[in-house]
Amino acid sequence: MKIEYKKHYKELYVPDSAPSLINVPAMNFLVMSGTGSPESDIYQNAVGVLYSMSYTIKMKVTNVVGYYDYTVFPLEGLWWMDGGFDFTNRDLWNWVAMIRQPQFVDENGVNRALEITKSKKADLDFSKLNFFEFNEGLCVQMMHTGPFSAEQSTVDCMREFIKINGYVDRIYEDAKHHEIYLSDFRKTAPDKLKTVIRHPVRIK
């Protein structure tokens, strides 16, 4: 059976267009980090590395215990700024770009995929690639439909939900603004883009 993230992990990737609580489990990710806007060369390199590696793992790292067919997971991003997040100062954003990997993928599988991918994608810089477990825990999330520039209204709605329900938004403490990109930017009109917005929270 092929595992499709929108079907088998619906609670994580297809939330309602209203805020809701979710306890996010620990998951393994390929990650690249940097500073700058999403249009910067360093960010575009990171996206190229993550997708190239993820598809190599899907197609080439198959003879391992527990392997199953699956749809490659979507690109995700953690975003933050020193001194508090500002949606307008994009060049000052710090980020971690990431793509989740199936449970059967381990360091050995990543290293095998890295060797293969480097030989085919010599134009990409793999030096900041990492593989680690990310455990986000209790979060509030919501589906945002529309351009990224209009996310503030979605975030404001989430903040009101967090406040009314007695939680604290941890992106002002030790956590990061989290986005999960469900649409293909190249083929989707800005007003139809679907992005999961997720903020870790704690009880007040």
C-alpha positions as CSV (number, residue, x, y, z in Angstrom):
1,M,0.0,0.0,0.0
2,K,1.3,3.4,-0.9
3,I,1.4,5.9,2.0
4,E,0.1,9.3,1.0
5,Y,0.6,12.0,3.6
6,K,-2.6,13.9,2.9
7,K,-4.6,10.7,3.4
8,H,-2.7,8.8,6.1
9,Y,-1.5,11.8,8.1
10,K,-4.5,14.1,7.5
11,E,-4.5,15.6,11.0
12,L,-0.9,16.9,10.4
13,Y,-1.3,18.2,6.8
14,V,-5.0,19.0,6.1
15,P,-6.2,21.1,9.1
16,D,-9.4,23.2,9.0
17,S,-9.4,26.8,8.0
18,A,-10.0,27.6,11.7
19,P,-7.4,27.2,14.5
20,S,-7.2,23.8,16.3
21,L,-4.9,22.1,18.8
22,I,-2.7,19.2,17.8
23,N,0.0,17.2,19.6
24,V,2.7,16.8,16.9
25,P,4.8,13.6,17.3
26,A,8.5,13.3,16.9
27,M,9.5,12.9,13.2
28,N,12.7,12.6,11.2
29,F,13.7,15.4,8.8
30,L,16.3,16.3,6.2
31,V,17.1,20.0,7.0
32,M,19.0,22.9,5.6
33,S,19.4,26.2,7.5
34,G,20.3,29.8,6.6
35,T,19.4,33.5,6.7
36,G,17.6,35.6,4.1
37,S,14.4,35.8,2.1
38,P,12.8,32.8,0.3
39,E,13.9,34.4,-2.9
40,S,17.6,34.3,-1.9
41,D,20.1,32.0,-3.7
42,I,20.9,30.2,-0.4
43,Y,17.3,29.4,0.2
44,Q,16.7,28.2,-3.3
45,N,19.8,26.0,-3.0
46,A,18.4,24.5,0.2
47,V,15.1,23.6,-1.5
48,G,16.9,22.0,-4.4
49,V,19.0,19.9,-2.0
50,L,16.1,18.7,0.0
51,Y,13.9,17.7,-2.9
52,S,16.8,16.0,-4.7
53,M,17.7,14.0,-1.6
54,S,14.1,13.2,-0.8
55,Y,13.4,11.8,-4.3
56,T,16.7,9.9,-4.3
57,I,15.8,8.2,-1.0
58,K,12.3,7.3,-2.3
59,M,13.7,5.8,-5.5
60,K,17.1,4.4,-4.4
61,V,17.0,3.6,-0.7
62,T,14.5,0.7,-1.1
63,N,16.3,-2.4,0.1
64,V,16.0,-1.6,3.8
65,V,14.0,-3.2,6.6
66,G,10.5,-1.7,6.8
67,Y,10.5,0.0,3.4
68,Y,7.2,1.0,1.9
69,D,6.1,3.0,-1.0
70,Y,5.0,6.6,-0.2
71,T,4.5,10.1,-1.5
72,V,7.4,12.4,-0.8
73,F,6.4,14.7,2.0
74,P,6.0,18.5,1.5
75,L,8.5,21.2,2.0
76,E,8.3,22.8,5.4
77,G,9.9,25.9,6.9
78,L,10.7,27.2,10.4
79,W,11.2,31.0,10.4
80,W,12.3,33.4,13.1
81,M,14.1,36.7,13.7
82,D,16.3,37.9,16.5
83,G,14.3,40.3,18.7
84,G,10.9,39.1,17.5
85,F,9.3,38.1,14.2
86,D,8.5,40.7,11.6
87,F,6.7,39.5,8.5
88,T,8.0,42.5,6.4
89,N,11.8,42.3,7.0
90,R,12.3,39.2,4.8
91,D,16.1,39.7,4.4
92,L,16.6,39.3,8.1
93,W,14.7,36.1,8.5
94,N,16.4,33.0,9.9
95,W,15.1,29.7,8.6
96,V,15.3,26.0,8.6
97,A,14.0,24.4,5.4
98,M,13.0,20.8,5.9
99,I,11.3,17.7,4.4
100,R,10.0,14.8,6.6
101,Q,11.4,11.3,5.9
102,P,9.7,8.0,6.4
103,Q,10.3,6.0,9.6
104,F,12.6,3.5,7.8
105,V,15.1,6.1,6.8
106,D,18.2,6.3,9.0
107,E,21.7,7.8,8.8
108,N,23.0,5.0,6.6
109,G,20.2,5.6,4.1
110,V,20.8,9.3,4.1
111,N,24.5,8.8,3.5
112,R,23.8,6.4,0.6
113,A,21.4,8.9,-0.9
114,L,23.9,11.8,-0.4
115,E,26.5,10.0,-2.4
116,I,24.1,9.3,-5.3
117,T,22.6,12.8,-5.3
118,K,26.0,14.6,-5.2
119,S,27.1,12.7,-8.3
120,K,24.0,13.9,-10.2
121,K,23.6,17.5,-8.8
122,A,27.1,18.9,-8.8
123,D,25.6,22.5,-9.0
124,L,24.1,22.2,-5.5
125,D,25.8,22.9,-2.2
126,F,25.2,20.0,0.3
127,S,27.5,21.3,3.0
128,K,24.7,22.4,5.4
129,L,22.5,19.3,5.0
130,N,21.5,17.6,8.3
131,F,19.2,14.8,9.4
132,F,17.6,14.9,12.8
133,E,14.5,14.2,14.8
134,F,12.2,17.1,15.4
135,N,9.7,16.9,18.3
136,E,7.3,19.9,18.2
137,G,4.8,18.8,20.8
138,L,1.6,20.7,21.5
139,C,0.7,23.2,18.8
140,V,-2.1,25.3,17.3
141,Q,-2.4,25.1,13.6
142,M,-4.6,26.4,10.8
143,M,-4.9,26.2,7.0
144,H,-4.0,29.4,5.3
145,T,-5.3,29.8,1.7
146,G,-3.9,32.7,-0.2
147,P,-0.6,34.5,-0.8
148,F,2.2,34.4,1.8
149,S,1.9,38.2,2.1
150,A,-1.6,37.8,3.6
151,E,-0.5,35.3,6.4
152,Q,-0.7,38.0,9.1
153,S,-4.5,37.7,9.3
154,T,-4.3,33.9,9.7
155,V,-1.6,34.3,12.4
156,D,-3.8,36.9,14.2
157,C,-6.7,34.5,14.2
158,M,-4.4,31.8,15.7
159,R,-3.1,34.2,18.4
160,E,-6.7,35.1,19.4
161,F,-7.5,31.3,19.7
162,I,-4.4,30.8,21.8
163,K,-5.2,33.6,24.1
164,I,-8.9,32.7,24.6
165,N,-8.0,29.1,25.4
166,G,-5.4,29.9,28.0
167,Y,-2.2,29.0,26.1
168,V,1.0,30.9,25.4
169,D,2.4,31.2,21.9
170,R,6.0,29.8,22.1
171,I,7.3,31.6,19.0
172,Y,7.9,34.5,21.4
173,E,10.0,32.2,23.6
174,D,12.0,29.3,22.2
175,A,9.9,28.1,19.2
176,K,9.6,29.0,15.5
177,H,6.9,30.1,13.1
178,H,6.2,26.9,11.2
179,E,4.9,26.7,7.6
180,I,4.1,23.6,5.5
181,Y,3.7,24.2,1.8
182,L,1.1,22.1,0.2
183,S,1.0,23.9,-3.2
184,D,3.4,24.0,-6.1
185,F,4.4,27.7,-6.2
186,R,5.2,27.4,-9.9
187,K,1.7,26.2,-10.9
188,T,-0.7,27.7,-8.4
189,A,-2.2,31.2,-8.4
190,P,-1.2,33.1,-5.3
191,D,-4.8,33.3,-4.1
192,K,-5.1,29.5,-4.2
193,L,-1.9,28.6,-2.4
194,K,-2.5,26.3,0.6
195,T,-0.1,26.6,3.6
196,V,-0.4,25.0,7.0
197,I,0.6,27.5,9.7
198,R,1.7,25.9,13.0
199,H,2.8,27.6,16.3
200,P,4.0,25.6,19.3
201,V,2.2,26.5,22.5
202,R,2.2,25.9,26.2
203,I,-0.3,26.1,29.0
204,K,-0.3,29.6,30.6
